[in-house]
Amino acid sequence: MKLAYNRLTIDPSQGPSLLAFYQNAIGMAVLRETKTATKRVVWLGFPSNQESSALEFHIAQKRQPYEAIGSKDTYWKIGLALQDVDLGRKCLLQNGISVTQPRQFRDIGYLCHLTDPVGYKVELLQEDFESNVRSIMSPDPQYPLGQSTIIGQITLRVKNAKESIEFYNNTFGMRLLSRQSVGSHFVLYFLGFTADILPNADINAVENREWLWKRPYTTLELLYDESSTTYTSASEDQHGFEGISLEISSQNQWDKTLALCRANKLLHQDVYFSEIYQQNCFQLYDPDNVLITVIGSFTKNK
C-alpha cells in the first residue's frame, strides 16, 4: 500500500501560477491530467521517485476561495526532504519566493517554511540536523532547488492521537515509526507503509529522526496538541484540503482491506469506478473527518 496523493482544490484563475510554482520553483512535473464535466484534475510529483506521494489539484469554479485558518485547520502542510536546506532556500529566494529563516527546531530537524501562491504551506526539512549537514558545494542545475527532493510528509492535525494512530494501523497497516514530543503538550507522530527496521526500536529515540528524514517514501505526520480538540476543514463549497488517497497494488490486499472496512462499517462509499483515477475505489473517513479514497491500482476495468 502507498500514501499516493494529497488532494487540494483551487480556482481556475489560480491554476497557472500554482502549477508554475510547483514546476519551476520546486521541480515537480505534471504526472497526469484529466477533465470531468465539472473540474480539471492535475497531478504533480517527482517522476524519478515512485515512492513519493504526489499533489492532486482539483481545479473547479464552483467553490469559495481557500482561506487558511492556521492552527485550527485539520490540514497543515507538505514537507519536502532536502539534503541541503540552505541551498534550497537560496534557490527559492533567487526566484523571488519568500522563505522563513532556517533553524534547528529542537531535536526535531533543521527546517524552514514557505507558502505557495494559493496559501498552502510547504516545509523544507533537512535530512540531517544542522550540526551534521552535508552541504552541497555544486548545485545540480537540473533541479530548481539545486538538488533532488521528495514529499517527505503530509501533515494533519488530530484531536485524539491514540484513536488516529489505531485507525491508520488497524485499518491500513500503517506503522508508527516515530514519536516526537515538542514541549509539554505538542507531539508529532509519523506513520508509514514500510517494513524498514528502525535504528533504535524506541520510537521516541532522537537517533531515529535523521534516519526518518532520509526515507524515500512519504510518511503521514499527525500533529497532536492537547490544548486543541477541535479542527475544521474546507466545506463542500469551499476550496481547500479534500483528503488523501491510498493506493493498493494487489488484489489480495484490496480484498482484505475492503472486507475489514465493510465489517467495521467504516465505508462512506462502497466500491465504485472512478472516472478520475480510472480504477475501482472506495472511500471512508478517518476519526478527524478526513476523506480517504482507496484506489485499486491493479485493475482498470469497470
BALOBA-1460 file (C-alpha; in Angstrom, 3 decimals):
// residues 302
<rec num="1" residu="m" x="0.000" y="0.000" z="0.000"/>
<rec num="2" residu="k" x="1.142" y="3.553" z="-0.682"/>
<rec num="3" residu="l" x="0.260" y="7.029" z="0.533"/>
<rec num="4" residu="a" x="-0.363" y="8.194" z="-3.003"/>
<rec num="5" residu="y" x="-1.978" y="11.627" z="-3.260"/>
<rec num="6" residu="n" x="-2.617" y="14.779" z="-1.257"/>
<rec num="7" residu="r" x="-5.851" y="16.253" z="-2.656"/>
<rec num="8" residu="l" x="-6.271" y="20.038" z="-2.749"/>
<rec num="9" residu="t" x="-8.745" y="22.235" z="-4.621"/>
<rec num="10" residu="i" x="-8.137" y="25.581" z="-6.308"/>
<rec num="11" residu="d" x="-9.965" y="28.064" z="-8.526"/>
<rec num="12" residu="p" x="-9.197" y="28.023" z="-12.285"/>
<rec num="13" residu="s" x="-7.793" y="31.553" z="-12.027"/>
<rec num="14" residu="q" x="-5.142" y="30.236" z="-9.629"/>
<rec num="15" residu="g" x="-4.133" y="27.288" z="-11.786"/>
<rec num="16" residu="p" x="-1.414" y="28.839" z="-13.970"/>
<rec num="17" residu="s" x="0.527" y="30.470" z="-11.126"/>
<rec num="18" residu="l" x="0.201" y="27.461" z="-8.814"/>
<rec num="19" residu="l" x="1.260" y="24.870" z="-11.393"/>
<rec num="20" residu="a" x="4.152" y="27.092" z="-12.477"/>
<rec num="21" residu="f" x="5.277" y="27.442" z="-8.849"/>
<rec num="22" residu="y" x="5.466" y="23.704" z="-8.209"/>
<rec num="23" residu="q" x="7.131" y="23.017" z="-11.545"/>
<rec num="24" residu="n" x="9.551" y="25.938" z="-11.845"/>
<rec num="25" residu="a" x="10.368" y="26.631" z="-8.192"/>
<rec num="26" residu="i" x="10.020" y="23.183" z="-6.590"/>
<rec num="27" residu="g" x="10.909" y="20.904" z="-9.505"/>
<rec num="28" residu="m" x="7.755" y="18.829" z="-9.803"/>
<rec num="29" residu="a" x="6.415" y="17.614" z="-13.124"/>
<rec num="30" residu="v" x="2.880" y="17.058" z="-14.378"/>
<rec num="31" residu="l" x="2.375" y="13.322" z="-13.936"/>
<rec num="32" residu="r" x="-1.111" y="13.180" z="-15.372"/>
<rec num="33" residu="e" x="-4.073" y="15.376" z="-16.203"/>
<rec num="34" residu="t" x="-7.741" y="14.690" z="-16.801"/>
<rec num="35" residu="k" x="-11.054" y="16.515" z="-17.093"/>
<rec num="36" residu="t" x="-14.582" y="15.763" z="-15.974"/>
<rec num="37" residu="a" x="-17.788" y="17.683" z="-16.578"/>
<rec num="38" residu="t" x="-17.163" y="19.881" z="-13.531"/>
<rec num="39" residu="k" x="-13.405" y="20.058" z="-12.983"/>
<rec num="40" residu="r" x="-9.888" y="19.664" z="-14.247"/>
<rec num="41" residu="v" x="-7.550" y="17.431" z="-12.228"/>
<rec num="42" residu="v" x="-3.763" y="17.730" z="-12.377"/>
<rec num="43" residu="w" x="-1.261" y="15.506" z="-10.603"/>
<rec num="44" residu="l" x="2.170" y="16.974" z="-9.810"/>
<rec num="45" residu="g" x="5.067" y="14.993" z="-8.418"/>
<rec num="46" residu="f" x="8.610" y="13.732" z="-8.790"/>
<rec num="47" residu="p" x="8.762" y="11.147" z="-11.611"/>
<rec num="48" residu="s" x="12.204" y="9.897" z="-10.528"/>
<rec num="49" residu="n" x="10.858" y="8.763" z="-7.150"/>
<rec num="50" residu="q" x="7.863" y="6.464" z="-7.413"/>
<rec num="51" residu="e" x="7.631" y="6.041" z="-3.622"/>
<rec num="52" residu="s" x="6.911" y="9.721" z="-3.034"/>
<rec num="53" residu="s" x="3.351" y="10.954" z="-2.790"/>
<rec num="54" residu="a" x="2.115" y="13.431" z="-5.383"/>
<rec num="55" residu="l" x="-0.102" y="16.509" z="-5.230"/>
<rec num="56" residu="e" x="-3.552" y="16.148" z="-6.763"/>
<rec num="57" residu="f" x="-5.094" y="19.509" z="-7.624"/>
<rec num="58" residu="h" x="-8.817" y="19.693" z="-8.366"/>
<rec num="59" residu="i" x="-9.435" y="22.869" z="-10.359"/>
<rec num="60" residu="a" x="-13.104" y="23.848" z="-10.206"/>
<rec num="61" residu="q" x="-15.111" y="27.079" z="-10.341"/>
<rec num="62" residu="k" x="-17.980" y="26.337" z="-8.021"/>
<rec num="63" residu="r" x="-16.182" y="26.974" z="-4.760"/>
<rec num="64" residu="q" x="-15.326" y="29.828" z="-2.454"/>
<rec num="65" residu="p" x="-11.635" y="30.815" z="-2.135"/>
<rec num="66" residu="y" x="-9.310" y="28.869" z="0.125"/>
<rec num="67" residu="e" x="-8.685" y="30.625" z="3.432"/>
<rec num="68" residu="a" x="-6.079" y="29.166" z="5.747"/>
<rec num="69" residu="i" x="-7.282" y="29.156" z="9.362"/>
<rec num="70" residu="g" x="-3.908" y="28.463" z="10.911"/>
<rec num="71" residu="s" x="-3.650" y="26.045" z="13.795"/>
<rec num="72" residu="k" x="-7.377" y="25.233" z="13.676"/>
<rec num="73" residu="d" x="-7.172" y="23.698" z="10.193"/>
<rec num="74" residu="t" x="-7.070" y="19.890" z="10.016"/>
<rec num="75" residu="y" x="-4.606" y="20.149" z="7.138"/>
<rec num="76" residu="w" x="-1.250" y="21.780" z="7.817"/>
<rec num="77" residu="k" x="1.353" y="21.205" z="5.081"/>
<rec num="78" residu="i" x="3.549" y="19.044" z="2.949"/>
<rec num="79" residu="g" x="7.197" y="18.640" z="3.884"/>
<rec num="80" residu="l" x="9.960" y="18.393" z="1.278"/>
<rec num="81" residu="a" x="13.045" y="16.377" z="2.231"/>
<rec num="82" residu="l" x="16.319" y="18.063" z="1.237"/>
<rec num="83" residu="q" x="19.982" y="17.258" z="1.740"/>
<rec num="84" residu="d" x="20.833" y="20.963" z="2.000"/>
<rec num="85" residu="v" x="18.033" y="23.274" z="3.161"/>
<rec num="86" residu="d" x="20.184" y="26.415" z="2.977"/>
<rec num="87" residu="l" x="20.807" y="25.757" z="-0.706"/>
<rec num="88" residu="g" x="17.121" y="25.092" z="-1.351"/>
<rec num="89" residu="r" x="16.153" y="28.321" z="0.368"/>
<rec num="90" residu="k" x="18.785" y="30.266" z="-1.583"/>
<rec num="91" residu="c" x="17.356" y="28.964" z="-4.856"/>
<rec num="92" residu="l" x="13.835" y="29.962" z="-3.838"/>
<rec num="93" residu="l" x="14.914" y="33.438" z="-2.796"/>
<rec num="94" residu="q" x="16.635" y="33.876" z="-6.150"/>
<rec num="95" residu="n" x="13.253" y="33.097" z="-7.754"/>
<rec num="96" residu="g" x="11.629" y="35.846" z="-5.720"/>
<rec num="97" residu="i" x="9.889" y="33.477" z="-3.292"/>
<rec num="98" residu="s" x="9.681" y="34.405" z="0.377"/>
<rec num="99" residu="v" x="11.016" y="31.734" z="2.759"/>
<rec num="100" residu="t" x="11.496" y="31.858" z="6.527"/>
<rec num="101" residu="q" x="14.987" y="31.744" z="8.015"/>
<rec num="102" residu="p" x="16.068" y="28.109" z="8.525"/>
<rec num="103" residu="r" x="16.696" y="26.951" z="12.073"/>
<rec num="104" residu="q" x="17.366" y="23.814" z="14.049"/>
<rec num="105" residu="f" x="13.998" y="23.237" z="15.703"/>
<rec num="106" residu="r" x="14.791" y="21.480" z="18.983"/>
<rec num="107" residu="d" x="15.831" y="17.877" z="18.350"/>
<rec num="108" residu="i" x="13.312" y="17.558" z="15.502"/>
<rec num="109" residu="g" x="15.116" y="18.913" z="12.446"/>
<rec num="110" residu="y" x="16.649" y="21.806" z="10.539"/>
<rec num="111" residu="l" x="13.806" y="23.448" z="8.625"/>
<rec num="112" residu="c" x="12.108" y="26.497" z="7.170"/>
<rec num="113" residu="h" x="8.700" y="27.307" z="5.696"/>
<rec num="114" residu="l" x="7.055" y="28.967" z="2.720"/>
<rec num="115" residu="t" x="3.600" y="29.391" z="1.230"/>
<rec num="116" residu="d" x="2.532" y="28.536" z="-2.317"/>
<rec num="117" residu="p" x="0.607" y="31.090" z="-4.461"/>
<rec num="118" residu="v" x="-2.761" y="29.842" z="-3.169"/>
<rec num="119" residu="g" x="-1.801" y="29.765" z="0.511"/>
<rec num="120" residu="y" x="-0.968" y="26.111" z="1.102"/>
<rec num="121" residu="k" x="2.021" y="25.593" z="3.401"/>
<rec num="122" residu="v" x="5.290" y="23.933" z="2.411"/>
<rec num="123" residu="e" x="8.123" y="22.948" z="4.737"/>
<rec num="124" residu="l" x="11.729" y="22.335" z="3.761"/>
<rec num="125" residu="l" x="13.146" y="19.711" z="6.125"/>
<rec num="126" residu="q" x="16.817" y="18.799" z="6.026"/>
<rec num="127" residu="e" x="17.780" y="15.134" z="6.069"/>
<rec num="128" residu="d" x="20.365" y="15.853" z="8.787"/>
<rec num="129" residu="f" x="20.412" y="18.108" z="11.824"/>
<rec num="130" residu="e" x="22.151" y="21.456" z="11.386"/>
<rec num="131" residu="s" x="25.311" y="20.138" z="13.061"/>
<rec num="132" residu="n" x="25.530" y="17.200" z="10.643"/>
<rec num="133" residu="v" x="24.660" y="18.976" z="7.386"/>
<rec num="134" residu="r" x="26.124" y="17.561" z="4.168"/>
<rec num="135" residu="s" x="26.415" y="20.861" z="2.300"/>
<rec num="136" residu="i" x="26.142" y="20.726" z="-1.480"/>
<rec num="137" residu="m" x="29.009" y="22.712" z="-2.999"/>
<rec num="138" residu="s" x="27.942" y="22.271" z="-6.628"/>
<rec num="139" residu="p" x="24.153" y="22.670" z="-7.107"/>
<rec num="140" residu="d" x="22.633" y="20.371" z="-9.724"/>
<rec num="141" residu="p" x="21.225" y="22.630" z="-12.477"/>
<rec num="142" residu="q" x="18.552" y="20.115" z="-13.455"/>
<rec num="143" residu="y" x="16.739" y="20.756" z="-10.138"/>
<rec num="144" residu="p" x="15.261" y="24.184" z="-9.246"/>
<rec num="145" residu="l" x="16.243" y="23.610" z="-5.606"/>
<rec num="146" residu="g" x="19.778" y="22.631" z="-6.624"/>
<rec num="147" residu="q" x="19.140" y="19.039" z="-5.550"/>
<rec num="148" residu="s" x="16.560" y="16.288" z="-5.807"/>
<rec num="149" residu="t" x="13.722" y="16.132" z="-3.303"/>
<rec num="150" residu="i" x="10.548" y="14.205" z="-2.456"/>
<rec num="151" residu="i" x="7.412" y="14.837" z="-0.458"/>
<rec num="152" residu="g" x="8.619" y="13.536" z="2.868"/>
<rec num="153" residu="q" x="5.490" y="14.241" z="4.902"/>
<rec num="154" residu="i" x="1.818" y="15.079" z="4.600"/>
<rec num="155" residu="t" x="0.849" y="16.710" z="7.890"/>
<rec num="156" residu="l" x="-2.578" y="16.621" z="9.531"/>
<rec num="157" residu="r" x="-3.756" y="17.841" z="12.916"/>
<rec num="158" residu="v" x="-5.659" y="15.322" z="15.044"/>
<rec num="159" residu="k" x="-7.834" y="15.697" z="18.125"/>
<rec num="160" residu="n" x="-7.084" y="12.240" z="19.579"/>
<rec num="161" residu="a" x="-3.655" y="10.795" z="18.760"/>
<rec num="162" residu="k" x="-4.366" y="7.321" z="20.119"/>
<rec num="163" residu="e" x="-7.597" y="6.979" z="18.157"/>
<rec num="164" residu="s" x="-5.996" y="8.212" z="14.913"/>
<rec num="165" residu="i" x="-2.916" y="6.004" z="15.189"/>
<rec num="166" residu="e" x="-5.040" y="2.939" z="15.907"/>
<rec num="167" residu="f" x="-7.302" y="3.771" z="12.958"/>
<rec num="168" residu="y" x="-4.468" y="4.008" z="10.427"/>
<rec num="169" residu="n" x="-2.688" y="0.981" z="11.866"/>
<rec num="170" residu="n" x="-5.696" y="-1.305" z="12.234"/>
<rec num="171" residu="t" x="-7.421" y="-0.292" z="9.005"/>
<rec num="172" residu="f" x="-4.477" y="0.028" z="6.630"/>
<rec num="173" residu="g" x="-1.454" y="-1.417" z="8.413"/>
<rec num="174" residu="m" x="0.463" y="1.864" z="8.714"/>
<rec num="175" residu="r" x="3.321" y="1.567" z="11.211"/>
<rec num="176" residu="l" x="4.115" y="4.163" z="13.836"/>
<rec num="177" residu="l" x="7.757" y="4.994" z="13.058"/>
<rec num="178" residu="s" x="8.466" y="7.934" z="15.352"/>
<rec num="179" residu="r" x="7.008" y="9.892" z="18.243"/>
<rec num="180" residu="q" x="8.473" y="13.358" z="18.772"/>
<rec num="181" residu="s" x="7.491" y="15.497" z="21.756"/>
<rec num="182" residu="v" x="7.629" y="19.257" z="21.375"/>
<rec num="183" residu="g" x="7.209" y="20.996" z="24.701"/>
<rec num="184" residu="s" x="4.674" y="19.923" z="27.273"/>
<rec num="185" residu="h" x="1.577" y="19.302" z="25.130"/>
<rec num="186" residu="f" x="2.612" y="19.166" z="21.467"/>
<rec num="187" residu="v" x="3.508" y="15.772" z="19.938"/>
<rec num="188" residu="l" x="4.278" y="14.670" z="16.371"/>
<rec num="189" residu="y" x="3.620" y="11.112" z="15.177"/>
<rec num="190" residu="f" x="4.961" y="9.707" z="11.910"/>
<rec num="191" residu="l" x="3.349" y="6.701" z="10.236"/>
<rec num="192" residu="g" x="4.321" y="4.873" z="7.078"/>
<rec num="193" residu="f" x="3.814" y="1.858" z="4.864"/>
<rec num="194" residu="t" x="7.160" y="0.153" z="5.375"/>
<rec num="195" residu="a" x="8.910" y="-2.846" z="6.891"/>
<rec num="196" residu="d" x="12.098" y="-0.845" z="7.442"/>
<rec num="197" residu="i" x="13.901" y="-1.570" z="10.703"/>
<rec num="198" residu="l" x="14.393" y="1.472" z="12.918"/>
<rec num="199" residu="p" x="17.958" y="2.238" z="14.031"/>
<rec num="200" residu="n" x="16.588" y="2.257" z="17.580"/>
<rec num="201" residu="a" x="13.489" y="0.226" z="18.456"/>
<rec num="202" residu="d" x="12.331" y="3.036" z="20.765"/>
<rec num="203" residu="i" x="10.008" y="5.202" z="18.663"/>
<rec num="204" residu="n" x="10.894" y="8.171" z="20.891"/>
<rec num="205" residu="a" x="14.624" y="7.893" z="20.140"/>
<rec num="206" residu="v" x="16.187" y="11.052" z="18.715"/>
<rec num="207" residu="e" x="18.658" y="8.970" z="16.700"/>
<rec num="208" residu="n" x="15.805" y="7.705" z="14.528"/>
<rec num="209" residu="r" x="14.914" y="11.160" z="13.274"/>
<rec num="210" residu="e" x="17.687" y="11.854" z="10.776"/>
<rec num="211" residu="w" x="17.182" y="8.295" z="9.528"/>
<rec num="212" residu="l" x="13.463" y="9.016" z="9.073"/>
<rec num="213" residu="w" x="14.080" y="12.220" z="7.109"/>
<rec num="214" residu="k" x="16.133" y="10.215" z="4.611"/>
<rec num="215" residu="r" x="13.411" y="7.667" z="3.767"/>
<rec num="216" residu="p" x="12.494" y="7.531" z="0.040"/>
<rec num="217" residu="y" x="8.745" y="7.351" z="0.773"/>
<rec num="218" residu="t" x="6.171" y="9.776" z="2.142"/>
<rec num="219" residu="t" x="5.042" y="9.436" z="5.734"/>
<rec num="220" residu="l" x="1.808" y="10.630" z="7.300"/>
<rec num="221" residu="e" x="2.604" y="13.124" z="10.056"/>
<rec num="222" residu="l" x="-0.040" y="13.576" z="12.754"/>
<rec num="223" residu="l" x="0.192" y="16.629" z="14.993"/>
<rec num="224" residu="y" x="-1.463" y="16.332" z="18.380"/>
<rec num="225" residu="d" x="-1.877" y="19.374" z="20.610"/>
<rec num="226" residu="e" x="-3.710" y="18.586" z="23.825"/>
<rec num="227" residu="s" x="-4.814" y="22.219" z="24.125"/>
<rec num="228" residu="s" x="-6.773" y="21.987" z="20.848"/>
<rec num="229" residu="t" x="-9.573" y="19.464" z="20.470"/>
<rec num="230" residu="t" x="-11.476" y="20.875" z="17.503"/>
<rec num="231" residu="y" x="-10.241" y="21.262" z="13.929"/>
<rec num="232" residu="t" x="-12.090" y="22.164" z="10.761"/>
<rec num="233" residu="s" x="-11.676" y="21.524" z="7.036"/>
<rec num="234" residu="a" x="-12.998" y="23.191" z="3.921"/>
<rec num="235" residu="s" x="-16.723" y="22.873" z="3.346"/>
<rec num="236" residu="e" x="-18.071" y="21.292" z="0.179"/>
<rec num="237" residu="d" x="-18.491" y="24.689" z="-1.490"/>
<rec num="238" residu="q" x="-15.046" y="25.982" z="-0.471"/>
<rec num="239" residu="h" x="-11.603" y="25.372" z="-1.885"/>
<rec num="240" residu="g" x="-9.166" y="23.643" z="0.424"/>
<rec num="241" residu="f" x="-7.961" y="20.242" z="1.558"/>
<rec num="242" residu="e" x="-10.089" y="17.425" z="0.143"/>
<rec num="243" residu="g" x="-8.357" y="14.441" z="1.699"/>
<rec num="244" residu="i" x="-5.727" y="11.826" z="0.918"/>
<rec num="245" residu="s" x="-5.639" y="8.872" z="-1.439"/>
<rec num="246" residu="l" x="-4.087" y="5.490" z="-0.725"/>
<rec num="247" residu="e" x="-3.111" y="3.065" z="-3.466"/>
<rec num="248" residu="i" x="-3.347" y="-0.716" z="-3.225"/>
<rec num="249" residu="s" x="-1.452" y="-2.700" z="-5.849"/>
<rec num="250" residu="s" x="-2.541" y="-6.273" z="-5.046"/>
<rec num="251" residu="q" x="-5.950" y="-7.948" z="-5.256"/>
<rec num="252" residu="n" x="-5.366" y="-9.840" z="-2.020"/>
<rec num="253" residu="q" x="-4.609" y="-6.708" z="-0.013"/>
<rec num="254" residu="w" x="-7.548" y="-4.906" z="-1.614"/>
<rec num="255" residu="d" x="-9.929" y="-7.727" z="-0.655"/>
<rec num="256" residu="k" x="-8.683" y="-7.834" z="2.947"/>
<rec num="257" residu="t" x="-8.842" y="-4.073" z="3.446"/>
<rec num="258" residu="l" x="-12.276" y="-3.774" z="1.860"/>
<rec num="259" residu="a" x="-13.631" y="-6.670" z="3.924"/>
<rec num="260" residu="l" x="-12.324" y="-5.105" z="7.125"/>
<rec num="261" residu="c" x="-13.869" y="-1.724" z="6.277"/>
<rec num="262" residu="r" x="-17.192" y="-3.348" z="5.495"/>
<rec num="263" residu="a" x="-17.151" y="-5.464" z="8.660"/>
<rec num="264" residu="n" x="-16.389" y="-2.439" z="10.825"/>
<rec num="265" residu="k" x="-18.956" y="-0.262" z="8.993"/>
<rec num="266" residu="l" x="-16.321" y="2.293" z="8.047"/>
<rec num="267" residu="l" x="-17.285" y="2.854" z="4.424"/>
<rec num="268" residu="h" x="-18.546" y="6.210" z="3.234"/>
<rec num="269" residu="q" x="-18.848" y="4.890" z="-0.322"/>
<rec num="270" residu="d" x="-18.525" y="1.243" z="-1.306"/>
<rec num="271" residu="v" x="-16.654" y="0.154" z="-4.422"/>
<rec num="272" residu="y" x="-17.211" y="2.351" z="-7.467"/>
<rec num="273" residu="f" x="-15.348" y="3.029" z="-10.687"/>
<rec num="274" residu="s" x="-13.619" y="6.411" z="-10.524"/>
<rec num="275" residu="e" x="-13.611" y="8.415" z="-13.737"/>
<rec num="276" residu="i" x="-10.745" y="10.462" z="-12.301"/>
<rec num="277" residu="y" x="-8.461" y="7.582" z="-11.343"/>
<rec num="278" residu="q" x="-9.777" y="5.145" z="-13.957"/>
<rec num="279" residu="q" x="-9.680" y="2.494" z="-11.232"/>
<rec num="280" residu="n" x="-12.023" y="0.896" z="-8.741"/>
<rec num="281" residu="c" x="-12.112" y="2.835" z="-5.463"/>
<rec num="282" residu="f" x="-13.860" y="3.013" z="-2.121"/>
<rec num="283" residu="q" x="-13.989" y="5.813" z="0.446"/>
<rec num="284" residu="l" x="-14.074" y="6.266" z="4.204"/>
<rec num="285" residu="y" x="-13.415" y="8.966" z="6.780"/>
<rec num="286" residu="d" x="-10.731" y="8.937" z="9.427"/>
<rec num="287" residu="p" x="-11.514" y="9.977" z="13.050"/>
<rec num="288" residu="d" x="-10.946" y="13.658" z="12.152"/>
<rec num="289" residu="n" x="-13.319" y="13.539" z="9.189"/>
<rec num="290" residu="v" x="-10.520" y="13.406" z="6.604"/>
<rec num="291" residu="l" x="-11.851" y="11.725" z="3.459"/>
<rec num="292" residu="i" x="-9.679" y="8.794" z="2.394"/>
<rec num="293" residu="t" x="-10.015" y="7.392" z="-1.112"/>
<rec num="294" residu="v" x="-8.575" y="3.907" z="-1.538"/>
<rec num="295" residu="i" x="-7.564" y="3.147" z="-5.121"/>
<rec num="296" residu="g" x="-7.190" y="-0.355" z="-6.538"/>
<rec num="297" residu="s" x="-4.279" y="0.175" z="-8.902"/>
<rec num="298" residu="f" x="-4.242" y="-3.457" z="-10.083"/>
<rec num="299" residu="t" x="-7.325" y="-3.132" z="-12.322"/>
<rec num="300" residu="k" x="-8.729" y="-0.679" z="-14.861"/>
<rec num="301" residu="n" x="-11.957" y="-2.457" z="-15.568"/>
<rec num="302" residu="k" x="-15.394" y="-1.172" z="-14.656"/>
